Structures are given as structure tokens and as C-alpha cells.
Amino acid sequence: MTHFPVEKIRLDFPILEEKIRNKPLVYLDNAASCQKPNAVIDTISHVYRHDYANVHRGVHTLSVRSTDKFESAREKIRAFINADSTKEIIITKGTTESINLVAQTYGKANLKPGDEILITAMEHHSNIVPWQMLCEQTGAILKVAPINQQGELIVTEFEKLLGDKTRLVAVVHM
Ligand SMILES: Cc1ncc(COP(=O)(O)O)c(C=O)c1O
């Protein structure tokens, strides 16, 4: 197993210097609201102090600078997830918006009555409700793969549900 330098990584996050009830803060609610490392805090502060303007909607200097920064972030994300093109990187405000976007564009255009969408019993509401709504709109059927007492996906059950009618699989991953 690779060594994960937790103490070194903690130093990047100033909020982790906080003590809660006299104990060093341990924060596990990242999917809901991620704490920010210094690199992010400093960049946001720098942008508001020096570059902030309309992205893609102005020809003045600050707008061009903001647009360049915005697009270079898209390129960094592309490289990080090894996508072929920056055209594949769509920046949204969060998970719920992203999943609704896929459901209401790709899903609405491609799903027919009887098609199946497969999720698991461990999904957050943001990965359940958009599919329930899409099923109501298209006549598709939502299938839910079960988890065991330890909260782990039962892979054999998942495989049984993955069939010829499955058009879309949406599962949490970390
Ligand atoms: C585990 C998990 N997944 C997804 C979400 C939804 O994220 P967002 O607020 O970005 O829509 C949350 C939000 O609380 C969450 O805790």
C-alpha cells in the first residue's frame, strides 16, 4: 500500500488547524462541502483582487484575463481525468446540477419506455431523484443494486441487474 502522507496534506488546509472540543478537527463531510487548501484560497483571493470580470462576455483586459484563467482550469481538469478534449469538461455548481444535466439532456434524448437505469442502494439523493424524474418522463425503469450489512455493494447482485436493457449506470465512486 502506498504511503499516504496525511500530516503533510493536513498542512495544506488551514481550517484543519482549528480545534473542536480541544481536539484537532477531522472533517469527513467533503461530498457536501469540501474544505479548501491554501492553493485554492490564495487563487480565489488573487482573482478577486486582480483579475475578476465576465468570462467569455467581454473584450476588455480583465475579461480576457478571467477567460484565460477559466479555460486553463478546464484544461487542467481535462489532463487530470485524462479526457480527450476540453469540450468534454463541463463546469457546474455541484453534483445535483451535473446529474440533472445528464438526465435531462442525454437521458431525455435517448431513453425509451422499458429501458433501464441502474443505481445502487448507497446513492445520495442527488443520484436518485434525477433518475426517478427521468423515469417518470420517459417510461424507463429504475433498478437499484443492493448493499450488504457493511454498506458494501453486492457485486454479484449488481451484475445480475446489469442487462441488455440497461442504458445508463450511475454509481458513487471514491
Ligand atoms: C455524498 C453526497 N453526494 C452528493 C451530494 C450533492 O452534492 P451537491 O450539493 O454538489 O449537489 C452531497 C451533498 O450533500 C453529498 O453529501
The ligand as a Gaussian input file, in Angstrom:
#p B3LYP/6-31G(d) Opt

LIG

0 1
 C      -22.451000      12.184000      -0.521000
 C      -23.042000      13.344000      -1.272000
 N      -23.218000      13.237000      -2.610000
 C      -23.751000      14.256000      -3.321000
 C      -24.150000      15.439000      -2.719000
 C      -24.784000      16.514000      -3.561000
 O      -23.849000      17.481000      -3.847000
 P      -24.204000      18.941000      -4.375000
 O      -24.561000      19.755000      -3.153000
 O      -22.916000      19.376000      -5.020000
 O      -25.337000      18.876000      -5.336000
 C      -23.978000      15.618000      -1.350000
 C      -24.407000      16.867000      -0.705000
 O      -24.625000      16.965000       0.468000
 C      -23.403000      14.542000      -0.598000
 O      -23.220000      14.637000       0.727000

